[in-house]
Amino acid sequence: MRTELLIDGEWRQGSADGRIGVLDPATDEQIAEIADGTPSDAIAACDAAEAAQVAWAKAAPRERSEILRNCWKVLVEHTDELAELIVREHGKPIGDAKGEIAYSAEFFRWNAEETVRIRGEIGTAPSGANKMIIHHHPIGVVAIITPWNFPAAMITRKLAPALGAGNGVVIKPPKETPLTALRIGELLIDAGIPNGLVNIVPTSTAGDWLDAVVDHRAVRMLSFTGSTEVGRVLLRRAADRVLKTVMELGGNAPFIVFDDADIDAAVEGAMVAKMRHSAETCTAANRFYVEAGVLDEFSEKFTAAMGNVKVGSGFEAGVTCGPMINKKAVTDIDGLVRGAVMDGASILLGGEPRPGAGCFYPATVLRDVRHGSTISQEEIFGPVAPIISFTDHDEVVRMANDTEMGLTGYVFTQDLAKGLHIGERIQAGMIGLNRGAVSDPAAPFGGMKQSGLGREGSTEGIYEFMETQYIATNW
C-alpha cells in the first residue's frame, strides 16, 4: 500500500511530523498509517498541477482521450486489488466494492469519449455585424474534495472529466479511506497520466488544507462531494476568490409506493435503494411513503427482505451489509431510531446496535413514523427504513418535497402516466421510476435545492470543468 503523498509524480512523506491512522471499521483495528499533508504540501501540489496543466491542455483531444481510456483499462484490470482495499478501509461487502470499481472505471471510458467531442459553435450576430465563435477552455487547476462512502467512485467521477477537459488536479481524499485514492493515483501514472497532473494530499487539518488551496493563484475551481453543512462552508470560502464550484451534497430521498404498484418489484427496488453499499449512500431511500391500501403487504414483505440482510465483515461470504464507517455513525443512527420510537414509531425489525467489536448496526424497519419527525428530516446514512402511510396523492408530493434536500426520489406504480406526473413534481435532480438505482456515468448526477450545484456525468459533466469563451470577428 502507498502511504505517502503523491506530489508531482513523486511519493513524499510530507512536512508534518505525525501520521494519520486508518482503521478497519469491522474490527476497530488500525491497518495503516499515512502521511499527513500540511498547507505547504498542498501548495507544492498546486504548483505541480499548474506546471503540468499547461502542456496537458495543449495536447490533442485524441491524445488525452487515449490516456483516459487506458486509465479505464488499468482500473478494470486491478478490480480485485482495489475492491479489497475498499473493504479493508471502508467495510462495504466485497461484491459492492467490486461494483464500485466497475462504476469508477467507467467514468474514464465515458469521458475518454466525451474528450474528443467537446463542441464549439459558430454563427452570425443577429445584426449581421460580425461572426461569433464560441469555444471552451480548460479551467486550470481543480481542487477536488471527496467523501469516504465511495473511496474510488467519488474521485473518478470528478477526476476523469477534469482531465479530459485539460486541467490539472489536487485531491484531498477523506482521512477515513485514503488508501484506495493513493493506489488509484499510482495506477493512473502507470496508465500514462503525466507527472504532476494528478496530486493526492490527505490531511488531518482540512481547514488549513482548504485555505492553502483556495488561495493558490492557479486554482480556479472547487469540486466537492459531502454533507450540505460542509458544502456551505466551502462555498463561503470559495467565494473569497470567486472560484467555480460543483457541489454534490446531502440527500433525503423519498420512496413512494402507490396502491397500484407491483409490491414485489417495489420491495426489490427498496432493497437496492436503501441497502446497497451498506446504506451509506447519498442517493439512499431515506423515507418510505406507502399508500394505505398496500401498507400492510409492503411492510410485511419489506421487513422479511430486510430480515434476510446479513451484517458482518465485507469479506465474509453472504454479507450484504458491512460496518458503518465509525462508532460515531452508529451512535447517530441509533439516536435517530430512538427518537422515532419516542415519537410513536414501532420497530418491526432491528433497532439496536450490534454489541462487540466493530461498527455494526442491523437492518432496521420502523412503521407508523410521523412525517416531520427528526428521522424523516435528517439523512440517516445507515440501514434504517422509516415507513410513513399516506392516502392523498397531492399530500404525498407535499411531504416528499418537505425538505431542503433534493437529490433523489423514487416512485413505484404500474400507471406510467401517474409515475411520470408524480416524478416531475418531486423536487429532486434524479428520479427512479420503478427502479431502485439511478446512477450512471452517462446520466447527469446532481441535486436541486441544498443538495448541490452543477452536474457530474453525462455530456454536461465535462463542461463543468471548462470556461466558455466568445470571440467576435469578421471575414
N, C-alpha and C positions, 0 to 999 in steps of 0.2 A: 504494500500500500504506500502511495505517496502521501507524505505528511507535511511537506514543505509548502511554501508559497510558490506559485507559478508567475514569474515576472520576466517579461522579455525573453521568453523561451527557456529560461533557466529556473532551476529549483533552488529556492533560497530559504534559509532558516528564519529570516525576518529579523526585525530590530528589537522585538520585545524579548525580555528575559524569560517570561513564563510561557506555558503551553496550554492548549485547550484540550481537555479530556473529552473523549467521545464515548458514550455509554451505549450498551445494548439494552434497549428497554424491556426485553424479555427476561433479563437476568439481573439488571441493575449493575452489571459489571463493566468496568472500563475496557474497551477494546483497542484504543489507540490514543495517542497524544499528537496534536498537530500544531504547527507553528501559528503563533498569534500575531496577525498583521497589525501594524501601527499606522498612524497617519502618514508617516514618511514612506512606508511601504506602499500605501495606496497612491501616493503622489508618484513614486517610481513607476508603478503600474500604469498610471495615466500618461506619463511621459513616454513609456514604451509603446502604448497603444497609439499615441499621437504620431510617433515616428513611423510606425509600421503602416498606419492607415493611409498615408499619402500614396505609397506605391500600390497598395491593395485597391484603392479607389480608381487608380489609372488602369488596372488590369482589365482585360476584355471580359465582358459578362460571361462569355463561354468558359473562360479560364476559371473564374470564380465558381461558376456552376459545376464544373467537373470536380473541383476540390470538395465542394459541398456534397456532391453525390458520393464521392469517395468516403467522406465522413459517415454517411448513411451506411455504407457497406461495412466499414470498420466497426461501428457500434453494433450492428447486427451480428457480426462475427464474434463479438465479445459479450453476447447477451447473457450467457450463464454466469460469467465472472461479475458483470455489473449487477445482475439481479441478486447474487449472493451478497455483494456489498450493501445493497439496499436493505436486504433482510437483516443484516448484522447491525446496521446503524439506525434503521427506522423500525423494523419489526414486521412489516407487512408480509402476508403469505407469499411464498416463492412464486406461485402462479401469477399473482397480481404484479409482483416485481418484474417478472419476465414480460408481462403485458405492458408494463410501463416502459421498458426498454424498446420494445417494438414501436410503441407510440412515440417515444422520444426520438428514435432514429428517423421516423417518417417525416419529421419536420425538416430534416436535412434534404431528403429526397424531394419533398414538396417545394421547398424554397430553392433547390437547385433548378427546378423547372421554372419557378417564378423569376429567378435572377435574369434569365435570358428573355423575359417578356415584360420588363419594365417599360411601360409605354410612355410616349410623348405625344404632343398634339401640334398641329399647325393649322392656322386659319387666318381669315381676313377680318380685321376690325369692322364692326358694323358701319362705321363712317367711310370705310374704304381707304383710310389714310395710311394704313400700314398693315404689315403681316404680323401675326402673333405666333411666336414659338414658345411652347411650354414643355419643360423637361424637368427631370428630378435629379438632385444631387444627394450623395451620402451626407448624413447629418454631421459626422465627425467621430467623436468618441462617445460611446454609450455606456453609462453606468447601469449595471443590472444587479438587482437585489432579489433573491429568491427564498421561498419558504422551505420547511422541512418535509412537508407531506408528500411531495413528488421530487425526490432528490435529483432525478435526471430530467424529467419532462419539463419542469418549470424553468430549467436552464435552456434546453434546446429550443423550446417554443419561442424564446426571445433571441437566443444566440444565432440560430440559423438565418432568420430574416435580416438581422442586423449585419451579419457577414455578407449575405447575398447582396444587400444594398450598398456594400462597400465601406463599412465602418470598422473601427477598432473597438474593443470592449474591455471593460474591467468588471469582474464579477465578485460580489460578496455572497458566497453561499451561506446557508444557516450554520451556526456552530453546532447544532444537534446532528446534522447529516452532511458533513463536508467531504467525506471520503469518496463518495460517488462523483462529486463535482471535480475533485482533483484527478481522479482516474480518467474521467471524460476529457479533461484538458490534455492529459498525456496522450490519449488516443487520437485526439484531433491533430496534435502535432505530428504523430505518426502518419496520419491521413493526408498531410500536406499543407495544413494551415501554417502560414508564415510565422516565424518567431515574433513575439511582441504583439501580435494581433489579438490574441486571447490571453487575458491575465486573470488569475484567480487568487484573491486575497481574503481568506477567512479572518475573522477578528472577534474578540470578546468585547470590544468597545465600539459598538455600531455607530453611536452618535459621532464620535471623533472621526471614524472612517468616513461617514457621510459628509461631514464638514470639509474634510480634505478633498474629497472627490468633487463635490458640488462647486467648490471654489476654484477648481483647476480650470485654466483658461480653455483647454481643448474639449472639455466635457460639455456637450450640448443637449444631452438627453438623459432622462432617468426613467428606467423601466422597472416596475415593482409588482410583485405578487405577494399578497399577505393580507393582514387584517385591515379593516377600514380605519381603525384607530391609528395604526402606524401610518397608513396611507395619508391621513390628514396631516400628520407631522411632516412627512416627506414633501407633500405638496406645498406646505408653507415654506419649507426650506428651499425647494426648487424655485420658488417664486423670487427669491433673492437675486437669482441670475436669469430669470425668465427662461428656464430650461423647458424644453418639450418633455411631456410626461405621458407614459402609458401606464395605467393603474388597473390591475385586476385584483379586486378587493373582496370583502366578505360576502357571504350568501345567506339566505334564509328561505330555501326553496319550498314552495307549496306543492303537494302531491294530491291531486284532486281525482277522486274516484266517483263516477256517476252511477246511478241505478242501472243504466243500460250497458255498463262496461262488462267485458269478459273478465270475470273476477279472477280466474286462474292466471290470465295474462297480466292482470293488474298486480297480483301478488308477485309474480315473477319479475315484473318491472320494478316493483317496490324493493325487492331484494337487491336488485342491481343499483337502483338509485340511492338506496340507503347504505348498503353494506360493502360495496366494492372498495378495495383499498382500506379495509378496516374502518369504514365510515368516516375517515379523516380527509374528506374532500370538500372543496368549496361549493361544488355542484350537488352535494348530497341532499336528498329529500330531508327537510327539517320539520315539516308539519304535514300530517296526513289528514286531509278533509275528505270524509266519506259520507255519501248521501245516505240518509236514514234507512232507505229500503234495502240496502246491502251492507249495512253497518255490521250486523252480526256475522254474516257469511265472510266478509272481508277480514274482520277482526280474528275470527277463528282460524281461517286458513293462513293469514299472515303470521299470527302467533305461532302456528305449527311450523311454518317455514323458518321463522327466527329461532325456534327451539332446536332446529337442526344445525344451527351455526356452531362450529367447533372453534373454541377460543384457545389459543396457545401460541407457542413459538412459530414463526413463519416457516421454519424448516421442518416442522412436524407434518407427517402425512395427514391429509384430510382437514387441516386447519384452514378456515376461511376468514377468521378474524384474529389478527395479531394483537400485540400490546398497543396501548396508547403511547404517545411519544414520551411522556414522563409522568411522574407522580402528581404533579400539579394538574395535568389534564384529567386524570382520574378523579381528583378532588372536585374539579369544576363540573365535570359531568354528573357526579353523584349529587352535588349541590342542586343542580337543575332538577334532577329526578325527585329529590326530597321536597323541593319547593313545589313541584307539580302535585305531589301527593298531598301535601298540606293544603293545597288549593282545591282539592276534591277529586283528583285523578285516582284511578285504580290501577294497580300493577297486574298485568296479565302474564308477564314473563320477566325474569331477571330482577333488576332494581337495586343491587348492591355490588360493590367492588369485590373482585375475587381476592381472597386473602393470600398471603405469602409473597414470595419474591416476584418481581416484575410489575409491570404497569397495566394490569388487565382489568377490563370491565366487560361484563357479559352482555350479549344481545338482550335488549330490554324493550318491552312493548307496554305503553300506557294507554288506557282508554278513559273516556269521559274527561279529557283535558279541556280546560276552558280557554277559548280563544282570548288572547290578550294577557294570558299568564306569562310569566317570565320565560318559560321553556319555549313558548311559541314566538317570542320576540328576539331571543338570542340564538346565535349559531351554536348548535350543540357540539359539533365536531367529534362525534362519538356514536356508538351503536345503540342509540335510543330513539324509538319511534313513538311520538305522541299522536294519538288518534282523536280527531275532533269531528263530531257529527254535524251535518247541515241538511237543510230541507229546501232552501231557496237558492236558485242559481245566481241571481244578482248578488245575493248576500255572500255567497262563497267567493265570488270575484272580489267583492269588497274586502273580505277577510284575507284573501290571498295577497292583495295589494296593500294591506295594512302593515307596512314595514318600510323602513328606509332602504332596505336592501332590494336588489332587483337583478340577480344574476341568472337564476334558472327557475323554471317551473315545469311541472309535469301534469298532463291531463290524460285520463283514461275514460273512453267512451266508444261505443260502436257506431255512434252517429258522427260521421266525419264532418258534416257541416257544423254541428254543435261544437265539436272539438276544435275546429279552426276558429270559430267565432269566439269561444272562450279563450283559446290560446292568444288571439290577437288582443284581448282585453287585459291579459295579465301583464303587468309592468315588469318584464324581465327580458334580458337580452337574448336568452335561449329558452326554447320550449321543447320538451319531449312529449310528442303526441303519440300515445300508446307505445312509448319507448322509455326505458329507464336509463339510457345513456345518450348523451348529446355530443360529446367531444369528438372532434375530427380535425386533423391538420388542414383539411380543405374547407372547413367551415369557420366563419368569423366568431371567435370566442371573446366574450366580454359582457358587461352588465350595464344596467340602467341605474339611475339614482346613485346611491352611495356604494354601489357595487363596482364602480370603476369608471375609467375614461379610456377610450380608444378600443381597438380590436386587435387580437392576435390570431394568426392563421388566415386561411382563405387568400383571395387575391388582394385583400385590403392590407394584410399584415405587413408586407414588405414596405409599403408606402409610409407606415408609421415611423420607419427609421430613415426617412428621406425628407429633404426640403424641396418644395416646388419653386421653380424659377421661371419667370416670364421674360422673354426678350421681344422688344418691338423693333421691327426693321422694315426696310423696303427693298425690293429688287425689281 
